[in-house]
Amino acid sequence: MRLWGIALLIKDDLYLLLDETRELAKAPFYNSDFKKYLSKLNETIEYLIGHYDKLPITANDFRSVVNLFWTATKYLKGSTSNQIPHETVYALRRVLEEWMGGSFLITTALLDEPNYHFLGVNPGHIIKDLISRAPAIKEIDIEVIQIALPRLYRHRPLNNVALYHELGHFVDSYFGIIKYYILQRKLAGQNLDEREINHLKELFADLFAASYTGDAIKCFLLSFAEGNPASLTHPATSNRVKYIDDFLSGKNVKLVDDFNRILDLRKLPLLEIKYTEPDIEEAFNDIKPYAIANNKELHGMNMIGRAFLKKAMQQTAEPWKSMPENKVSQIINDLVEKSVRNKMLKEKWGNASTTS
Amino acid sequence: MRLLHREEILESIGSEDKSSLFVEPLLEPSQVGEVTLDLRLGYDFRVSILTRSPKVELAGKEGQRSISSFFQETRREVGDTFVLYPSQAVLTTSLEYIGLPDHVYMDVVTRSSYSRLGIQINSMVQPGFRGCVPIELFNHGNNAVELVVGSRICQAKLFDVEQSSGYSSSNARKYYGNVRPTLSKADNDEEIRILSRINNP
């Protein structure tokens, strides 16, 4: 019998989470995959409540499970928000499909702080590990990816290039890239300390982002962390920028080769240039969106859009010269957003029109 | 002033000339009728809501409540539905981004399938305009109407005014290059300031 006080709190949390997921299931904006996921979450929570005293796990483990469900519902709630920047999510989804195939759901939340997240949450893995003797639980086999970005940037796609970096962390964590690297170094007799490991994770995420967004990620780094020295968690910004510059200029970078050897062994895509530079000048200078031709151009919009914005903000030529400064940034970000949205629309319309 | 017909509209849309008509995305060529261009319901909305304040103030008085507080922002995906309630005013835009030549102006009205349900749209777009067409939706009927995002809700007539306007190079344009509904800027009109000084010199 569990200690009465702890049991009451955990069980009450489960009831509250059950109510939350039932309410979420009534939201009209979910697609069928989300509804399936919610239904499985509900079943699992109901099972846990019904078998609470009989399951062979500790209260701490139970608390971990509850926290996991809490995290899962937090971002599901965000996805009912009717302000999600679908255009940003669309571009990231293309990257995820390249690395993971199509077996995932994306939920998005808008934060009231300058922060970005990109997490994978699959309670099913945890439940299965913790409750191996509970065959009645149907495994939740859908990978749920949770993206979070600042609410202030929901219509500023050029500011959200950091999500590519966060996606790099997710890919590393999901496939164990750095873990594999550490193991290889260990087998070679080299033990890495916590600082080195953290730095490697950041460099992988930087290079991952650069492979899709070019020097847009470098510009972002310099905006937020210029001059930052090395710390326990991050390399010096100057070091990070050098890696990005060397990678983008095609120089031989040993670390990139090391990562790519691991990626190749795991039969994953490599770190290489995955964007092209769309010629947006004529369209944008005429205040018109650009017709994005393919995914490479889609990712390239980050770099080219940012470069175009930088030039336009100098306000030396029309139509930008006579505009208020904040309007320049708004219009260019809007044109990027609309360019992406038009690509999405044509794709969806085309697919729906050909489906019988 | 001359109403543009189908061949002229199609030719202009298909032209690579910078000064031609720009409609993107044109999901179906059939949107171009004999003398009209059908436009689709966009995915961003600003819904008018009731607040504690009894009125929207435009007189420019100190402490005046912002117009934005009377509207709630919401988005849908194409194919989703949006319910327009009786007597509700909602701001949205066309799905299509339009670029009008400097000598073409556009009148936008409800397609008859929707006006028969009590939906009213009445808008005009200046020569040289750039942006998604602003649409002010109003439901005059007694019943709520469930609209589908992406459906052809309005139609535009295009007129060649046979003289280039300076709209696109004018600093006075307020709603230029917008891709989502923009709230009224009536309270920022210079005239409002002039009028307010009449009684308060």
Interface residues (C-beta under 8 A of the other chain):
Chain A: P28 F29 N82 Q83 I84 H86 H155 E282 D286 I287 K288 P289 A291 E318 P319 S322 I331 D334 L335 E337 K338 R341 N342 L345 K346 K348 W349 A352
Chain B: K18 F22 E24 P25 L27 E73 T74 R75 R76 E77 V78 G79 D80 T81 L95 Y97 G99 R130 G131 C132 G150 S168 S169 N171 Y176 G177 N178 V179 R180
